[in-house]
Amino acid sequence: MVGAGMAWGVYSLRGKGAGDPLATTAGNFLRAVPFAAGLSLMLLSLTRADVRGVAYAIASGALTSGVGYAIWYAALRGLTATGAATVQLSVPVIAAIGGVMLLGEPITLRLLAASTAILGGIALVIARPKPAG
């Protein structure tokens, strides 16, 4: 998780200066293809693909993630690095809301408490007085 967090931070910092978010994201996906294809070929004997699974992979990988990354790059233009890092912490809450709305996951006291703690922490960082300077 530490490695993933560091990679996301680098990705976000590099994306802040990117030009067209959609073109930049498409380029990132194209550069990832050789790595994904190589890994897929190495594990080919362990896989079984069906049409529905491939369609889900395309929908969740290329479409949903690609659009999400492009939106993130566009949003970065108006955020400081600290602001971007702070806003990024809301992703688990957004995912939980998606689970409730799309999958019928239950709204539990634990979910409400965790979401309140996360969003409250984000609010504290965003609302804090800016240092003079």
HUTAKA-V335197 format. One record per pair of residues at least 24 apart in sequence whose ideal C-beta (glycine too) atoms are under 10 Angstrom apart, sorted by the first residue. I is the first residue (numbers start at 0). GAP is how many residues later the second one is. D is the distance in whole Angstrom. If there is no record, write none. Layout:
I,GAP,D
I,GAP,D
This chain:
4,80,9
4,83,9
7,64,10
7,77,9
7,80,7
7,83,10
8,72,8
8,75,9
8,76,7
8,79,9
10,58,8
10,61,9
10,62,9
11,57,10
11,60,7
11,61,8
11,63,10
11,64,6
11,67,9
11,69,8
11,72,5
11,73,8
11,76,7
12,63,9
12,68,6
12,71,8
12,72,10
13,59,9
13,62,10
14,54,8
14,55,10
14,57,7
14,58,4
14,59,9
14,60,10
14,61,5
14,62,9
14,69,9
15,57,8
15,59,10
15,60,5
15,61,7
15,63,8
15,64,9
15,65,7
15,68,7
16,56,10
16,59,9
16,60,9
17,52,10
17,55,6
17,56,9
17,58,8
17,59,9
18,54,9
19,50,9
19,53,9
19,54,9
20,48,8
20,49,4
20,50,7
20,51,8
20,52,4
20,53,4
20,54,9
20,55,8
20,56,8
21,44,8
21,45,9
21,47,9
21,48,5
21,49,9
21,51,8
21,52,8
22,47,9
22,50,10
23,45,9
23,46,8
23,49,6
23,50,10
24,40,9
24,41,6
24,42,8
24,43,9
24,44,5
24,45,4
24,46,9
24,47,9
24,48,6
24,49,10
25,36,10
25,40,7
25,43,10
25,44,8
27,38,9
27,41,7
27,42,10
27,45,9
28,32,9
28,33,7
28,36,8
28,37,6
28,40,8
35,25,9
81,43,7
81,44,10
82,39,10
82,42,8
82,43,7
84,40,9
85,35,8
85,36,5
85,37,10
85,38,9
85,39,5
85,40,6
86,35,7
86,38,9
86,39,8
87,34,9
88,29,6
88,30,9
88,32,7
88,33,6
88,36,9
89,25,9
89,28,7
89,29,7
89,31,10
89,32,6
90,27,9
91,26,7
92,24,10
92,25,5
92,26,6
92,29,9
